[in-house]
Amino acid sequence: MQDSSWDIIILFMNWKNKLNLNSYDWWKNHRKFISYGGFLVLFAMYLSPIVKEAKNKNHCIEIAHERFMEEAPKKDRISRDSSFVLAYQICNHRSN
């Protein structure tokens, strides 16, 4: 009974050595990759709300532009270019 438990412990220790777990050499060889990857993930998490806000503003501008273009035949002052400007102004001031 005692021999089989030692065999399991020895087998586990060999498995741990084969995978290089808790080894400084593994960290020494991979620390740049892990550090750059970690910084990249953190930077993406930081930029996520900014990208989402920009996507929402662009969607708002598209909807407002379509609405202004529907009203364009009724009003002579609205052109295609001015409808983009009006849509941008409306969507930009709503978020503040």
N, C-alpha and C positions, 0 to 999 in steps of 0.2 A: 504494500500500500504506500509506503513511504517512498519507494523508488519511483513509482509512477508520478507522484506529485513533483519530485525533483526533475523528472523528464519534462514535465509541462513547464516548469519554471525555466529550465535551460532552453527549451524550445522557444519560449517567449523572449528570452534575452537574445537569442540568435536572431529572431525576427526583428527585434528592436534595432540591433546592430546592422542588419541588412538594409533597413529603411533609413538609416542615419538619423533617427529621431534623437533629439536632445544633443546634437552634435554641433560644435562650434564651426567645423569645416563647412557644413551645409549652409549655415548663416553667412559665413565669410564669402562663399561663392555666390550667394543669391541675394545679398542685402540690397544691392542697387536696384535689382528688378522689383523686389518686394517694396522698397521705399518709393520708387517712382510710380509703381502701380497704386500704392496707397494714396499718394498725393494726387494722382489722377482721379481716383474715385472721390476723394474729398472735394476736389475742385469741381467735378461734375455735380456733386450734391449741392455745392454752393451756387452754381450757375443755373440749376434746375428751375427755381422760381422766376428768375429773370427771363429765361427762354419761354416759360409758360406765359408770363405777362406779355411778352412781345407777340406770341402767337395769338393771344386773346385780342390784343389791339389790332393786329392785322385782320382778324375775323370781323371785328367791329367796323373797321374801315371798309371792308368789302361790302358789308350789309348796308352801311350808310351810303356808300357810293351808288349801289344799286337803287336805293330809295331816291337819292337825288337825281339819278338818271331817269327814273320814272316820272319825276316832277319836272324834268327839263323841258318837255314840250309845252307845259303850262306857263313856265317862267322863261322869258327870253334871256335873263341874266346868267343862268346856269349853263356853263359849257362842260365838256368832258374834263378838262384840266381843273376848272374851278370846283367841280364836284369832288375831285380827289382832295383838294385843299380843305374844303368844308368838312368832308368826312374825317380827315386827319384831325382838324381842330376840335370837332365834336368828341371824337373818341379819346383824344389826348387829355381833354379837360374833364371828362367823366371819371377818369381813374384817380384824379387828385382829390 
